[in-house]
Amino acid sequence: MEVGELVHKVVPSPNFNERKSAISMVVIHYTEMQPVETALEKLTSEEGGVSAHYLITEEGEVIQLVSEAKRAWHAGASFWRGSKDVNSASIGIELDHPGHAGGYRGFADAQFEALVPLVARIVKDYDIARANVVGHSDVAPVRKIDPGELFPWERLAEYGLCLPAPAKLDQIDPFPNEGAFILALERYGYDITEGRKAIEAFERRWRPGRITGQPDAQLGAILWHLLLERDQGRTR
């Protein structure tokens, strides 16, 4: 396994196989297990059946579990922008965190400061578009809500590592009804098998202060802006 200069230690996981597509995404998760040793044990045991490429502790220690050349098992049943095998197309990063089940709270500064250079290096190495640096909830909205509404996407966007929230929004809702909004979510890249869950995932990412599962004018303006930026080629 290759070990980069940003990695503090390697704890190999047996849970990987061969990729079937080129790397084009980064997926960020939280472990929802504490202490971190519990998460590490699950991610590196055959019985656990899951893994990620990296685990970052709350203290900022970066642990590599699977070689980037291999397909780690972090996303599960998932979909993003036409890809039904997100594991093959992505690098998975787990953040040591209690999650919603364990007393949801903000992410540690040391952890975020370790995440930034790691994502920066991955994005550069694989020429990953900012729109493809996403959360687990984006690629699996029916099943997952991590890393959740307190993950600092805007701080990550300040480094140019993911898309920022639209700064200026039109006042008119461009979508006449919920069905039109959900179809636009599909066009943007979401799995809309369960429309309300897809809406919640979109809110969790783009309007984390208010999650309702129902579209409104503000959400419509955000989605319209994101689609426009993408279609005009400004979302690298």
C-alpha positions in Angstrom: 0.0 0.0 0.0 1.3 3.4 -0.9 1.6 5.8 2.1 1.4 9.5 1.5 3.1 12.2 3.6 -0.2 13.2 5.1 -0.8 9.7 6.6 0.2 9.2 10.2 -0.2 5.4 10.2 -1.5 2.5 8.2 -4.0 -0.1 9.6 -4.8 -2.4 6.6 -8.3 -3.5 6.1 -9.1 -6.8 4.3 -12.3 -5.3 3.0 -11.6 -4.2 -0.6 -11.6 -5.4 -4.2 -10.7 -4.2 -7.6 -12.1 -0.9 -9.0 -14.3 -1.1 -12.1 -14.1 2.6 -13.0 -11.7 5.6 -12.7 -11.7 7.7 -9.5 -13.9 10.8 -9.9 -15.4 11.4 -6.5 -14.7 11.9 -2.8 -17.3 10.7 -0.3 -17.2 12.0 3.3 -18.8 10.0 6.1 -18.9 10.0 9.9 -18.4 6.8 11.8 -21.2 7.1 14.4 -19.1 4.9 16.6 -17.0 5.8 19.6 -14.4 5.5 20.8 -12.4 5.6 17.6 -11.0 2.1 18.3 -14.5 0.7 17.9 -14.8 2.2 14.4 -11.3 1.1 13.5 -12.0 -2.5 14.5 -15.2 -2.6 12.4 -13.5 -1.0 9.4 -10.6 -3.5 9.5 -12.3 -6.8 10.4 -13.6 -9.3 7.9 -16.7 -9.7 10.0 -17.5 -6.0 9.7 -17.6 -6.1 5.9 -17.0 -2.4 5.5 -14.0 -0.2 5.0 -12.9 3.2 3.8 -9.6 4.5 2.3 -9.0 6.8 5.3 -10.2 7.4 8.9 -9.5 10.7 10.5 -9.6 10.9 14.3 -11.0 13.9 16.2 -7.4 14.7 17.1 -6.4 14.9 13.5 -4.6 11.6 13.0 -5.0 10.3 9.5 -5.1 6.5 9.3 -5.0 4.8 5.9 -7.0 1.5 5.7 -7.2 0.7 2.0 -4.9 1.7 -1.0 -6.5 4.3 -3.2 -5.9 2.0 -6.1 -8.5 -0.4 -4.6 -12.2 -0.3 -4.2 -13.1 0.2 -0.5 -16.5 -0.7 0.8 -17.8 2.5 2.3 -20.7 3.8 0.2 -22.9 0.7 0.0 -26.0 0.9 -2.2 -25.5 4.3 -3.7 -25.8 6.5 -6.8 -24.4 9.8 -8.0 -24.6 11.4 -11.4 -25.2 8.2 -13.3 -22.8 6.0 -11.3 -24.4 3.0 -9.6 -21.1 1.9 -8.3 -19.9 4.8 -6.2 -17.4 2.6 -4.4 -15.5 2.0 -7.7 -15.5 5.7 -8.6 -14.6 7.2 -5.2 -12.2 7.7 -2.3 -14.0 7.2 1.0 -13.1 9.2 4.1 -14.5 8.4 7.5 -14.5 11.0 10.2 -14.4 9.8 13.8 -17.6 11.3 15.2 -20.5 10.2 17.4 -23.1 11.0 14.7 -26.7 11.7 15.2 -27.2 8.5 17.3 -24.5 9.5 19.8 -25.2 13.1 20.5 -24.6 15.0 17.2 -22.3 18.0 17.4 -19.8 20.0 15.4 -16.6 18.5 13.9 -13.3 19.0 15.7 -11.0 21.7 14.3 -8.0 19.4 14.3 -10.0 16.8 12.3 -11.0 19.4 9.7 -7.5 20.7 9.5 -6.3 17.2 8.7 -9.1 16.6 6.2 -8.4 19.7 4.1 -4.9 18.8 2.8 -5.9 15.2 2.3 -8.9 16.2 0.1 -6.8 18.8 -1.6 -4.2 16.2 -2.6 -6.8 13.7 -3.8 -8.7 16.3 -5.8 -5.5 17.4 -7.5 -4.2 13.8 -8.2 -7.4 12.6 -9.8 -8.7 15.9 -11.2 -12.0 15.6 -9.3 -14.6 18.2 -9.9 -15.8 20.2 -6.9 -19.3 19.0 -7.4 -18.1 15.4 -6.9 -16.9 16.1 -3.4 -20.0 14.9 -1.5 -21.4 13.5 1.6 -22.7 9.9 2.2 -26.2 11.3 2.4 -25.8 12.8 -1.2 -25.1 9.4 -2.7 -27.4 7.3 -0.5 -30.3 9.6 0.6 -32.7 6.8 1.4 -30.4 5.2 3.9 -27.9 7.8 5.2 -27.7 11.3 6.7 -24.0 11.6 7.3 -21.9 13.7 7.7 -24.9 15.7 8.5 -26.0 19.3 8.8 -23.1 20.4 11.0 -20.4 19.4 8.6 -18.6 22.6 7.5 -19.0 22.4 3.8 -18.6 26.2 3.4 -15.2 26.1 5.1 -14.2 23.3 2.7 -15.5 25.4 -0.2 -13.3 28.3 0.9 -10.3 26.1 -0.1 -11.9 25.4 -3.5 -12.5 21.7 -2.6 -16.2 21.6 -3.0 -19.0 23.8 -4.3 -20.0 26.8 -2.2 -23.6 27.6 -1.5 -25.0 30.0 -4.1 -24.4 33.6 -2.9 -27.2 35.3 -4.8 -30.5 33.7 -5.4 -33.4 34.6 -7.7 -36.6 35.5 -5.9 -38.9 33.4 -8.1 -39.3 29.7 -7.6 -38.4 28.2 -11.0 -40.2 24.8 -10.3 -44.0 24.8 -10.4 -44.5 21.8 -8.1 -42.8 19.2 -6.0 -42.6 16.7 -8.9 -40.7 19.2 -11.1 -38.3 19.9 -8.2 -37.6 16.2 -7.7 -37.0 15.7 -11.4 -34.5 18.5 -11.3 -32.8 16.9 -8.3 -32.4 13.8 -10.5 -30.9 15.9 -13.3 -28.4 17.3 -10.8 -27.3 13.9 -9.8 -29.4 12.5 -6.9 -31.2 9.2 -6.6 -34.9 10.1 -6.4 -36.2 6.7 -5.6 -37.7 8.3 -2.5 -38.3 11.9 -3.4 -38.7 13.3 0.1 -35.4 11.7 1.2 -33.7 13.2 -1.8 -35.0 16.6 -0.9 -33.8 16.2 2.7 -30.4 15.2 1.5 -30.3 18.3 -0.7 -31.3 20.5 2.2 -28.8 18.9 4.5 -26.1 19.8 2.1 -27.3 23.2 0.8 -29.6 24.6 3.5 -28.6 22.8 6.7 -30.4 25.2 9.0 -33.8 24.0 7.9 -34.6 20.5 6.8 -38.2 19.9 6.0 -38.3 17.3 3.1 -40.5 19.7 1.1 -39.4 22.0 -1.7 -39.9 25.8 -1.4 -38.9 28.9 -3.3 -35.5 29.1 -1.6 -34.6 25.5 -2.3 -35.8 25.9 -5.9 -33.6 28.9 -6.4 -30.6 27.1 -4.9 -31.1 24.1 -7.2 -31.7 26.2 -10.2 -28.5 28.1 -9.6 -26.5 24.9 -9.2 -27.9 23.5 -12.4 -27.2 26.7 -14.3 -23.6 26.8 -13.0 -23.1 23.2 -14.0 -24.6 23.6 -17.5 -22.4 26.7 -18.1 -19.3 24.8 -17.1 -18.5 26.7 -13.9 -18.6 23.8 -11.4 -15.1 22.4 -11.7 
